Structure formats: C-alpha cells, structure tokens
Amino acid sequence: MNTPLQPRRPDERGFMLIEMMVGLMMLVIAATTIFCGLTQMNRIASGARLFTAAQFIVQSNINTIQADSPFVPQNSEIPTELTLGTTSSNGIPIYIDPSTGSTVVSGTLTTTVTNISNTSLSEYAYQATVQLTYSYRNKVYQVAESTVRGSDL
C-alpha cells in the first residue's frame, strides 16, 4: 500500500489535483455562461414588456381619437382630442413598480392632428399621429401610430 507521499503508479485509479482543478474550472465556466445568458434574456424580456406597454398606451389614445363623438368639422363640432396642432404630455407612466407604486419608466406622449379635408368634395377628415418616446437603459425608444378620422355625417 502506498503512503500519501509516494508517487502513484500508472495502474492505480484516482484523480490528481490538476484534474480536479480542470474539472472545477469547466464547471465555473459553464455556470458563468448560463448566468450571463439568463441575465441577457431578462434584459430582453424587460425591454419587450416596456415596448408592449408603450404600444398599449399609444393604441389606447388612438382608440379615444376614433371613438370620441361628435366629430362634425363642417359644423365646428370637434372633440378636444382632435384639436388641430401638436400637444405633448411628459411623465406618462409606462412601468410602475408594483411593490412600491413608484414610476420606474416614464415617457413623453406627443399627439399631432392635421386637417386633411378636401372641402371641394365635401370630404372632412383629420389625421392624428400619436407617438410615445421613452428611455430605458440609456437607449431611446419610440412607438408611433397614425389614424384618419372622417366626419360623423
């Protein structure tokens, strides 16, 4: 039987310290790679969640523009959402932390309404563009949608 100080013979089974270190390093590299991958997937999911929330806010404003009545520009009956020009609102909450209730990500909502009517043909229509701009992880994102609203008559 060999003592711990004697070199091992080639026919003996077991692991040397260097083999253990190589195996441990491989495990550390694999764990680090998995952790970095999961962190990156979480960042992507957070960005997608914010973009979806921004799309919802913009679409909600488009729906309000489409549904508000009466819209009869030839009789000067125009809802406030369809006032000609550009309006901006700052601090629109996009993500609110559910545990604290504080706004984490907010943006600027800009609505531009233009008159695209052709009065010689008695066609009355306004075009509205709604754009939400926000910043997340030092990158600026924009979500924009447009709609055309015809007269209710």
C-alpha positions as CSV (number, residue, x, y, z in Angstrom):
1,M,0.0,0.0,0.0
2,N,1.3,3.5,-0.9
3,T,1.6,6.3,1.6
4,P,0.4,9.8,0.6
5,L,3.9,11.0,-0.1
6,Q,4.8,8.2,-2.6
7,P,4.0,8.9,-6.3
8,R,1.2,6.8,-7.6
9,R,1.7,4.1,-10.1
10,P,0.1,4.2,-13.5
11,D,-2.2,1.2,-12.7
12,E,-3.7,2.9,-9.7
13,R,-7.1,4.7,-10.1
14,G,-7.9,8.2,-8.7
15,F,-7.8,11.8,-9.6
16,M,-4.8,14.2,-9.3
17,L,-5.2,17.7,-8.0
18,I,-4.7,19.1,-11.5
19,E,-7.5,17.0,-12.9
20,M,-9.8,18.2,-10.1
21,M,-8.9,21.9,-10.8
22,V,-9.6,21.5,-14.6
23,G,-13.0,19.9,-13.8
24,L,-13.8,22.7,-11.4
25,M,-12.8,25.3,-13.9
26,M,-15.1,23.8,-16.5
27,L,-18.0,23.9,-14.1
28,V,-17.3,27.5,-13.2
29,I,-17.1,28.5,-16.9
30,A,-20.4,26.7,-17.6
31,A,-22.1,28.3,-14.7
32,T,-20.9,31.8,-15.7
33,T,-22.1,31.3,-19.2
34,I,-25.5,30.2,-18.1
35,F,-25.8,33.1,-15.6
36,C,-24.8,35.6,-18.3
37,G,-27.3,34.1,-20.8
38,L,-30.1,34.3,-18.2
39,T,-29.3,37.9,-17.4
40,Q,-29.3,38.8,-21.0
41,M,-32.7,37.1,-21.5
42,N,-34.1,39.0,-18.6
43,R,-32.9,42.3,-20.1
44,I,-34.5,41.4,-23.4
45,A,-37.8,40.4,-21.7
46,S,-37.9,43.7,-19.7
47,G,-37.4,45.7,-22.9
48,A,-40.1,43.8,-24.7
49,R,-42.5,44.2,-21.8
50,L,-41.9,48.0,-21.8
51,F,-42.4,48.2,-25.5
52,T,-45.7,46.3,-25.3
53,A,-46.9,48.7,-22.5
54,A,-45.9,51.7,-24.7
55,Q,-47.8,50.2,-27.7
56,F,-50.9,49.7,-25.4
57,I,-50.7,53.4,-24.3
58,V,-50.5,54.6,-27.9
59,Q,-53.2,52.3,-29.1
60,S,-55.5,53.5,-26.3
61,N,-55.0,57.1,-27.4
62,I,-55.8,56.1,-31.0
63,N,-59.0,54.4,-29.8
64,T,-60.0,57.5,-27.9
65,I,-59.5,59.6,-31.0
66,Q,-61.5,57.2,-33.1
67,A,-64.4,56.9,-30.6
68,D,-64.9,60.4,-29.3
69,S,-68.1,62.0,-30.7
70,P,-69.5,64.1,-32.2
71,F,-66.9,64.8,-34.9
72,V,-68.6,67.1,-37.5
73,P,-65.9,69.7,-38.5
74,Q,-68.2,71.3,-41.0
75,N,-70.4,72.3,-38.1
76,S,-67.4,73.1,-35.8
77,E,-68.2,70.1,-33.6
78,I,-64.7,68.8,-32.8
79,P,-63.7,66.8,-29.7
80,T,-60.8,68.0,-27.7
81,E,-58.7,65.0,-28.7
82,L,-58.9,66.2,-32.4
83,T,-57.9,69.8,-31.8
84,L,-55.5,70.8,-34.6
85,G,-51.9,71.1,-33.8
86,T,-49.4,69.3,-31.6
87,T,-49.8,68.5,-27.9
88,S,-47.2,66.9,-25.6
89,S,-47.5,65.3,-22.2
90,N,-44.4,64.5,-20.1
91,G,-44.2,61.9,-17.4
92,I,-46.6,59.3,-18.9
93,P,-46.0,56.2,-16.7
94,I,-45.0,53.1,-18.7
95,Y,-43.9,50.9,-15.9
96,I,-44.9,51.3,-12.2
97,D,-43.2,49.1,-9.6
98,P,-46.0,47.0,-8.1
99,S,-44.3,46.8,-4.7
100,T,-43.6,50.5,-4.1
101,G,-46.1,52.1,-6.5
102,S,-43.5,54.4,-7.9
103,T,-43.0,55.1,-11.6
104,V,-39.8,53.4,-12.9
105,V,-40.1,54.2,-16.6
106,S,-42.0,57.2,-18.0
107,G,-42.2,58.8,-21.4
108,T,-43.4,61.7,-23.4
109,L,-46.7,61.4,-25.4
110,T,-47.0,63.6,-28.4
111,T,-50.2,63.9,-30.5
112,T,-50.2,65.7,-33.8
113,V,-53.5,66.4,-35.5
114,T,-53.7,67.8,-39.1
115,N,-56.7,68.6,-41.3
116,I,-56.6,66.5,-44.5
117,S,-60.1,67.5,-45.6
118,N,-61.0,68.1,-49.2
119,T,-63.8,70.7,-48.8
120,S,-64.4,71.0,-52.5
121,L,-65.5,67.3,-52.5
122,S,-67.3,67.8,-49.1
123,E,-64.9,65.2,-47.5
124,Y,-63.9,66.1,-44.0
125,A,-61.1,64.2,-42.3
126,Y,-58.4,64.7,-39.8
127,Q,-55.2,62.7,-39.4
128,A,-53.8,62.0,-36.0
129,T,-50.4,60.7,-35.1
130,V,-49.7,59.5,-31.6
131,Q,-46.0,59.0,-30.5
132,L,-44.7,57.8,-27.2
133,T,-40.9,58.3,-26.5
134,Y,-39.2,56.8,-23.5
135,S,-35.7,55.9,-22.4
136,Y,-34.7,52.5,-21.0
137,R,-31.1,51.5,-20.2
138,N,-29.7,54.7,-21.8
139,K,-31.5,53.9,-25.1
140,V,-34.3,55.9,-26.5
141,Y,-37.4,54.1,-27.8
142,Q,-40.3,55.4,-29.9
143,V,-43.7,53.9,-30.6
144,A,-45.9,55.7,-33.1
145,E,-49.3,55.1,-34.7
146,S,-51.5,57.1,-37.0
147,T,-55.1,57.2,-37.8
148,V,-57.6,59.1,-40.0
149,R,-60.9,60.2,-38.6
150,G,-63.7,61.1,-41.0
151,S,-66.7,63.2,-40.2
152,D,-69.6,61.6,-38.4
153,L,-72.0,62.9,-41.1
